[in-house]
Amino acid sequence: MTGSLISQIAVIGTFVLIGFGIVAMIASGVRGITQGKQDYKRIALIATPAIIFIISYVALNDVTKAGVFTTMGMMLIMVVSILFTGLRRTFKY
């Protein structure tokens, strides 16, 4: 019983810390945008998984399938970028 309670407290504490981290990142991003320090390429790069998830959720109407599709899409993007980077280094252009 005691081990279970400690596990629950640890899991809840972990989620609270993750939540605080996410809130801090959002606040930092909003502050950077209001100060004019935005980099649109980075914003687009970070927003890519969310955009893929939203599009796949609208198309599939299922959270689980949308999550799997998002993961597969991000893996495909990763493989293509690795290939592109390798080709660019090989031909040095």
Residue frames relative to the residue before (quaternion, step in Angstrom):
aa qw qx qy qz dx dy dz
M 1.0000 0.0000 0.0000 0.0000 0.00 0.00 0.00
T 0.6707 0.5039 -0.3041 0.4515 3.60 0.93 -0.89
G 0.6460 0.5242 -0.3189 0.4541 3.57 1.00 -0.83
S 0.6385 0.5272 -0.3237 0.4578 3.56 1.03 -0.76
L 0.6529 0.5136 -0.3106 0.4620 3.57 0.98 -0.85
I 0.6462 0.5089 -0.3127 0.4750 3.57 0.99 -0.84
S 0.6366 0.5233 -0.3256 0.4636 3.60 0.99 -0.79
Q 0.6606 0.5028 -0.3112 0.4625 3.58 0.92 -0.86
I 0.6492 0.5042 -0.3173 0.4730 3.58 0.95 -0.84
A 0.6526 0.5160 -0.3142 0.4573 3.59 0.97 -0.84
V 0.6646 0.4957 -0.3045 0.4689 3.59 0.93 -0.87
I 0.6565 0.4955 -0.3131 0.4747 3.59 0.92 -0.86
G 0.6446 0.5220 -0.3140 0.4620 3.58 0.98 -0.84
T 0.6327 0.5321 -0.3226 0.4610 3.56 1.03 -0.80
F 0.6814 0.4788 -0.2914 0.4708 3.57 0.87 -0.92
V 0.6191 0.5289 -0.3459 0.4661 3.61 1.04 -0.69
L 0.6697 0.4908 -0.3024 0.4682 3.60 0.93 -0.86
I 0.6254 0.5169 -0.3344 0.4795 3.58 1.04 -0.75
G 0.6438 0.5255 -0.3151 0.4584 3.57 0.99 -0.84
F 0.6443 0.5081 -0.3168 0.4758 3.59 0.97 -0.85
G 0.6460 0.5247 -0.3185 0.4537 3.58 0.99 -0.80
I 0.6585 0.5014 -0.3083 0.4690 3.57 0.96 -0.86
V 0.6446 0.5108 -0.3191 0.4708 3.58 0.96 -0.85
A 0.6510 0.5113 -0.3158 0.4637 3.60 0.97 -0.82
M 0.6527 0.5063 -0.3198 0.4641 3.61 0.97 -0.79
I 0.6501 0.5031 -0.3192 0.4716 3.58 0.98 -0.83
A 0.6557 0.5070 -0.3141 0.4631 3.58 0.93 -0.87
S 0.6495 0.5071 -0.3151 0.4710 3.59 0.98 -0.80
G 0.6537 0.5130 -0.3082 0.4631 3.57 1.00 -0.78
V 0.6511 0.4984 -0.3129 0.4793 3.56 0.97 -0.84
R 0.6400 0.5215 -0.3243 0.4618 3.58 0.99 -0.82
G 0.6591 0.5090 -0.3068 0.4608 3.58 0.97 -0.84
I 0.6482 0.5076 -0.3199 0.4688 3.57 1.02 -0.78
T 0.6793 0.4875 -0.3019 0.4580 3.60 0.93 -0.86
Q 0.6832 0.4576 -0.2840 0.4931 3.59 1.16 -0.53
G 0.5268 -0.6688 0.3916 0.3490 3.58 1.27 0.02
K 0.5175 0.6479 -0.4124 0.3772 3.59 1.19 0.43
Q 0.3463 0.7686 -0.4834 0.2357 3.58 1.10 0.54
D 0.1506 -0.7343 0.6548 0.0967 3.51 -1.23 0.64
Y 0.3485 -0.7995 0.4495 0.1932 3.54 -0.20 1.30
K 0.5974 0.5568 -0.3723 0.4411 3.62 1.09 -0.54
R 0.6671 0.4857 -0.3020 0.4774 3.59 0.97 -0.82
I 0.6252 0.5291 -0.3413 0.4613 3.57 0.99 -0.78
A 0.6671 0.4928 -0.2980 0.4727 3.59 0.91 -0.89
L 0.6460 0.5280 -0.3189 0.4497 3.58 0.99 -0.81
I 0.6981 0.4557 -0.2724 0.4804 3.58 0.92 -0.87
A 0.6864 0.4899 -0.2821 0.4574 3.60 1.08 -0.68
T 0.4600 0.7222 -0.4313 0.2844 3.61 1.21 -0.31
P 0.6891 0.4552 -0.3257 0.4602 3.68 0.71 -0.82
A 0.6432 0.5164 -0.3328 0.4570 3.60 0.98 -0.75
I 0.6501 0.5093 -0.3168 0.4665 3.58 0.98 -0.81
I 0.6489 0.5021 -0.3174 0.4755 3.59 0.95 -0.85
F 0.6525 0.5133 -0.3186 0.4575 3.59 0.96 -0.84
I 0.6631 0.5029 -0.3153 0.4561 3.60 0.87 -0.89
I 0.6633 0.4970 -0.3081 0.4671 3.59 0.90 -0.88
S 0.6934 0.4623 -0.2913 0.4698 3.60 0.88 -0.88
Y 0.6223 0.5249 -0.3517 0.4622 3.62 1.07 -0.60
V 0.6457 0.4993 -0.3230 0.4790 3.58 0.97 -0.80
A 0.6935 0.4804 -0.2829 0.4563 3.59 0.94 -0.84
L 0.7865 0.3451 -0.1703 0.4830 3.60 0.87 -0.94
N 0.2368 -0.8145 0.4929 0.1937 3.61 1.22 -0.50
D 0.6530 0.4169 -0.3326 0.5377 3.58 1.07 0.83
V 0.4588 -0.7183 0.4524 0.2625 3.57 -0.70 1.10
T 0.6647 0.5173 -0.3126 0.4392 3.59 0.90 -0.91
K 0.6796 0.4712 -0.2915 0.4809 3.57 0.86 -0.92
A 0.6345 0.5247 -0.3315 0.4606 3.58 1.02 -0.74
G 0.6434 0.5187 -0.3206 0.4628 3.58 1.02 -0.76
V 0.6542 0.4955 -0.3054 0.4830 3.58 0.97 -0.86
F 0.6530 0.5100 -0.3120 0.4648 3.59 0.94 -0.87
T 0.6355 0.5230 -0.3240 0.4665 3.58 1.02 -0.79
T 0.6478 0.5128 -0.3136 0.4680 3.58 0.95 -0.86
M 0.6681 0.4898 -0.3022 0.4716 3.58 0.91 -0.90
G 0.6505 0.5200 -0.3154 0.4551 3.59 0.98 -0.81
M 0.6649 0.4907 -0.3055 0.4731 3.57 0.97 -0.82
M 0.6247 0.5189 -0.3380 0.4757 3.60 1.07 -0.67
L 0.6364 0.5192 -0.3242 0.4695 3.58 1.01 -0.77
I 0.6433 0.5071 -0.3187 0.4770 3.58 0.96 -0.83
M 0.6380 0.5299 -0.3238 0.4553 3.59 1.01 -0.81
V 0.6678 0.4985 -0.3060 0.4604 3.60 0.88 -0.93
V 0.6563 0.5046 -0.3147 0.4643 3.59 0.93 -0.87
S 0.6785 0.4793 -0.3123 0.4608 3.60 0.92 -0.81
I 0.6150 0.5254 -0.3532 0.4701 3.61 1.06 -0.62
L 0.6530 0.5015 -0.3124 0.4738 3.58 0.97 -0.83
F 0.6574 0.5117 -0.3096 0.4584 3.57 0.93 -0.88
T 0.6564 0.5024 -0.3064 0.4720 3.58 0.96 -0.85
G 0.6514 0.5137 -0.3117 0.4633 3.59 1.00 -0.81
L 0.6599 0.4934 -0.3068 0.4764 3.57 0.97 -0.82
R 0.6471 0.5201 -0.3240 0.4537 3.56 0.98 -0.79
R 0.6668 0.4786 -0.3074 0.4815 3.59 1.00 -0.74
T 0.6337 0.5449 -0.3342 0.4356 3.55 1.04 -0.78
F 0.7853 0.3057 -0.1575 0.5148 3.57 0.85 -0.96
K 0.3273 -0.8066 0.4469 0.2064 3.60 1.36 0.06
Y 0.4874 0.6231 -0.4822 0.3764 3.55 0.66 1.12
